[in-house]
């Protein structure tokens, strides 16, 4: 290998593995076709410029295997983070891990459901589709946040960006997840438009969603902004541990009826249980209680999380 080629390989390896740039971003910076970047990354590993070391611990069982065994998951994905890193860095690592998994498992003609939130926003931002798929649809799993969140975290934005990455189509939703009165919900679910959304929900193959937790009220969060302090205080009194798509459950995973139940417009969690992949994406010690409830609910078969969160989940005996 000549010096110029080796220098190029090291430059690409540095951008991909240390700077966490996607293959598309590397292609833009270097002027090299993205498909060529993919081949070069494979060559870089073959030449030994980059060596991937799997760090096995806890009696040679990874945390991923332990999570799968403890909670009956189809797949657990744990990305290593330093506990001292910022929340943004941790969320970026989480999103990258979920994006890589999606690129592996999405098939032609799949309908993918998405929820809202920062972890989902990071996921679609990191999505780098390496194999072309046909006829992909991206659909919201619940209504919008009613102008309570940054646009990047909005379910419609997430679906639109994901559809662009997959060269597919996105379905928009034009009503809020939580309406002001039960009568408003009744009116919406009786419309033909909502019935079309319901029909598409029944065709979902893969769902990707964040997990809320009652404990994250102690820090600034999109979850807190979405529901508001007064609603969260009442949810605490109602025994809520967390939620998926604004459907609440207790620490044991049992569905919790709350003061928001008859005002909520989102996919029933029972529909998530039978999907090919039902993927929860969540991290942070503040979310452990909510993630535990979600894992015990039986409504998800994949968890994407960070190493510090995984360790807390494995050590919790609640």
C-alpha positions in Angstrom: 0.0 0.0 0.0 1.5 3.3 -1.0 1.8 6.3 1.4 -1.0 8.4 -0.2 -3.5 5.5 -0.1 -2.7 4.7 3.5 -3.0 8.4 4.4 -6.5 8.4 2.7 -7.5 5.3 4.6 -6.5 6.8 7.9 -8.3 10.0 7.1 -11.6 8.2 6.3 -11.2 5.9 9.4 -10.7 9.0 11.6 -13.8 10.7 10.3 -16.0 7.5 10.6 -14.8 6.0 13.8 -13.6 9.0 15.9 -15.7 11.9 14.5 -18.8 9.8 14.1 -19.5 11.2 10.6 -21.9 9.2 8.4 -20.7 7.7 5.1 -22.7 10.4 3.3 -21.0 13.2 5.3 -17.6 11.7 4.6 -18.4 11.6 0.9 -19.3 15.3 0.9 -16.1 16.2 2.7 -13.8 14.1 0.5 -15.6 14.3 -2.8 -15.6 10.4 -3.0 -18.8 8.6 -3.9 -20.6 7.2 -0.9 -20.7 3.7 -2.2 -16.9 3.9 -2.6 -16.6 5.1 1.0 -18.5 2.0 2.1 -16.1 -0.3 0.2 -13.1 1.6 1.6 -14.3 1.2 5.2 -14.4 -2.5 4.6 -10.9 -2.5 3.1 -9.7 -0.4 6.1 -10.8 -3.2 8.4 -9.3 -5.9 6.2 -6.0 -4.1 6.1 -5.9 -3.9 9.9 -5.9 -0.1 10.0 -8.9 -0.3 12.3 -9.4 -3.3 14.6 -12.7 -3.8 16.3 -12.4 -5.2 19.8 -15.4 -6.6 21.6 -15.1 -6.0 25.4 -16.8 -8.9 27.1 -17.6 -8.6 30.8 -19.8 -10.1 33.5 -18.6 -13.7 33.1 -18.2 -13.3 29.3 -21.9 -12.4 28.8 -22.4 -9.0 27.3 -25.0 -6.7 28.7 -26.9 -7.1 25.5 -27.2 -10.9 26.1 -28.2 -10.3 29.7 -30.9 -7.8 28.8 -32.3 -10.2 26.2 -32.4 -13.1 28.7 -33.7 -11.1 31.6 -36.6 -9.4 29.7 -37.2 -11.9 26.8 -36.1 -9.5 24.1 -35.5 -10.4 20.5 -32.6 -8.0 20.5 -30.8 -5.6 22.8 -28.4 -3.0 21.5 -26.1 -1.3 24.1 -23.8 1.5 23.0 -20.9 2.4 25.3 -20.8 5.9 26.8 -18.9 7.6 29.5 -21.2 8.6 32.4 -19.5 12.0 32.4 -20.4 12.8 28.8 -23.2 15.3 28.1 -26.7 14.2 27.4 -26.4 15.4 23.8 -23.4 13.1 23.2 -25.2 10.2 24.8 -28.3 10.8 22.7 -26.1 11.1 19.5 -24.5 7.7 20.3 -28.0 6.2 21.0 -29.4 7.6 17.7 -26.4 6.2 15.7 -26.8 2.8 17.2 -30.5 2.7 16.4 -29.9 4.1 12.9 -27.4 1.3 12.1 -29.9 -1.3 13.3 -32.7 0.1 11.2 -30.4 0.0 8.1 -29.9 -3.7 8.8 -33.5 -4.8 9.3 -35.8 -2.7 7.1 -37.1 -4.6 4.1 -38.9 -3.7 0.9 -42.5 -2.7 1.4 -42.1 -2.1 5.1 -44.3 0.4 6.9 -42.4 2.0 9.7 -44.1 3.8 12.6 -42.3 6.5 14.6 -43.0 8.4 17.8 -41.6 11.8 18.7 -38.7 13.0 20.8 -35.0 13.8 20.9 -33.8 10.1 20.7 -35.9 9.6 17.5 -34.6 12.9 16.1 -31.1 11.8 16.6 -31.9 8.4 15.0 -33.2 9.8 11.8 -30.4 12.4 11.6 -27.8 9.5 11.8 -29.7 7.3 9.4 -27.4 6.3 6.5 -29.2 3.9 4.2 -26.6 1.6 2.6 -29.0 -0.6 0.6 -31.8 0.7 -1.5 -35.3 -0.3 -0.5 -38.5 -0.2 -2.4 -41.9 1.1 -1.3 -41.1 2.3 2.2 -43.7 4.2 4.2 -43.1 6.1 7.4 -46.1 6.9 9.6 -46.6 8.7 13.0 -47.7 6.4 15.9 -49.5 9.2 17.6 -50.7 12.8 17.2 -48.4 15.8 17.4 -47.2 17.8 20.4 -49.4 20.9 19.8 -46.5 23.3 19.4 -44.8 22.3 22.7 -41.6 21.0 21.2 -38.8 21.9 18.8 -39.7 21.0 15.2 -36.8 18.5 15.1 -38.6 16.4 17.7 -42.0 16.5 16.1 -43.3 13.2 14.8 -44.1 14.6 11.4 -40.6 15.9 11.0 -39.1 12.6 12.1 -41.3 10.7 9.6 -40.5 13.0 6.8 -36.8 12.8 7.3 -36.8 9.1 7.7 -38.8 8.7 4.5 -36.3 10.9 2.6 -33.4 8.7 3.8 -35.2 5.5 2.7 -36.4 7.2 -0.5 -40.0 6.4 0.6 -43.2 8.2 1.5 -44.2 9.8 4.7 -47.7 10.1 6.2 -48.4 13.3 8.1 -50.7 13.6 11.1 -52.7 16.8 11.7 -54.1 16.4 15.2 -52.5 16.5 18.6 -51.7 13.5 20.7 -53.5 14.9 23.7 -56.6 16.9 22.9 -58.3 19.4 25.4 -61.6 17.5 25.9 -62.8 13.9 25.5 -65.5 15.1 23.0 -62.7 16.4 20.7 -61.1 13.0 20.6 -64.4 11.4 19.9 -65.0 13.7 17.0 -61.5 13.1 15.5 -61.6 9.3 15.7 -65.0 9.2 13.9 -63.5 11.0 10.9 -62.6 9.2 7.7 -59.1 10.7 7.9 -58.5 9.0 11.3 -59.8 5.7 10.0 -57.3 5.9 7.2 -54.5 6.4 9.8 -55.9 3.4 11.8 -55.8 1.3 8.6 -52.1 2.2 8.0 -51.3 1.5 11.7 -52.5 -2.1 11.1 -49.9 -2.4 8.3 -46.9 -1.4 10.4 -44.0 -3.9 10.4 -41.5 -2.0 12.4 -42.2 0.6 15.2 -39.6 2.9 16.7 -40.4 4.9 19.8 -39.0 6.7 22.8 -39.9 5.8 26.3 -41.0 8.4 28.9 -40.4 8.1 32.6 -42.0 9.8 35.5 -38.6 10.4 37.1 -37.3 12.7 34.3 -39.4 15.6 35.7 -36.3 16.3 37.8 -34.4 17.6 34.8 -35.2 19.6 31.7 -36.6 17.3 29.1 -38.9 17.2 26.1 -41.1 14.8 28.0 -41.7 17.3 30.7 -42.4 20.0 28.1 -44.8 17.8 26.3 -47.1 17.0 29.3 -46.5 20.0 31.6 -45.9 20.0 35.3 -49.6 19.9 36.4 -50.3 16.8 34.3 -47.2 15.1 35.5 -48.1 15.6 39.1 -51.4 13.9 38.5 -49.7 11.1 36.6 -47.5 10.5 39.7 -50.6 10.2 41.9 -52.1 7.7 39.4 -49.2 5.3 39.8 -47.6 5.9 36.4 -44.0 4.8 35.8 -43.7 5.7 32.2 -45.2 5.8 28.7 -44.9 4.7 25.1 -46.7 6.9 22.6 -48.7 8.6 25.5 -50.0 5.2 26.6 -49.1 4.9 30.3 -48.1 1.9 32.4 -46.9 1.2 36.0 -43.5 -0.2 37.1 -44.8 -3.7 36.4 -45.8 -2.9 32.8 -49.5 -3.0 33.6 -51.6 -0.4 31.6 -52.5 2.6 33.7 -55.8 4.4 33.2 -55.1 8.1 33.7 -56.8 11.5 33.4 -55.4 11.7 29.9 -56.6 8.3 28.6 -59.9 9.6 27.2 -58.1 12.5 25.5 -55.3 10.6 23.9 -54.9 9.8 20.2 -52.2 7.2 19.5 -51.7 3.7 18.4 -52.9 1.1 21.0 -49.9 -0.6 22.6 -51.4 -4.0 21.9 -50.7 -3.4 18.2 -47.0 -3.0 18.9 -46.7 -6.4 20.6 -47.1 -8.4 17.5 -44.7 -6.5 15.1 -41.6 -7.9 13.5 -39.6 -5.3 15.4 -41.0 -3.1 18.2 -38.0 -0.9 19.1 -37.7 1.2 22.3 -35.0 3.8 22.1 -34.1 5.4 25.5 -31.3 6.2 27.9 -30.4 7.9 31.1 -30.7 6.9 34.8 -33.8 9.2 35.1 -35.6 6.8 32.7 -34.8 3.5 34.3 -38.2 3.2 36.0 -40.0 4.0 32.7 -37.8 1.6 30.7 -38.4 -1.2 33.3 -42.2 -0.7 32.9 -41.9 -0.8 29.1 -39.8 -3.9 29.2 -42.2 -5.7 31.5 -45.2 -4.6 29.4 -44.4 -7.1 26.7 -45.1 -4.4 24.0 -41.5 -4.1 22.8 -39.0 -6.8 21.6 -36.0 -4.6 21.0 -34.2 -2.1 23.3 -31.6 0.4 22.2 -29.9 2.0 25.2 -26.5 3.1 26.6 -24.1 1.1 28.8 -24.8 3.0 32.0 -28.6 2.7 31.5 -28.2 -1.1 30.7 -26.2 -1.6 33.9 -28.9 0.1 36.0 -31.6 -2.0 34.4 -29.7 -5.2 35.0 -29.0 -4.3 38.7 -32.6 -3.2 39.4 -34.7 -5.7 41.4 -37.8 -3.5 41.6 
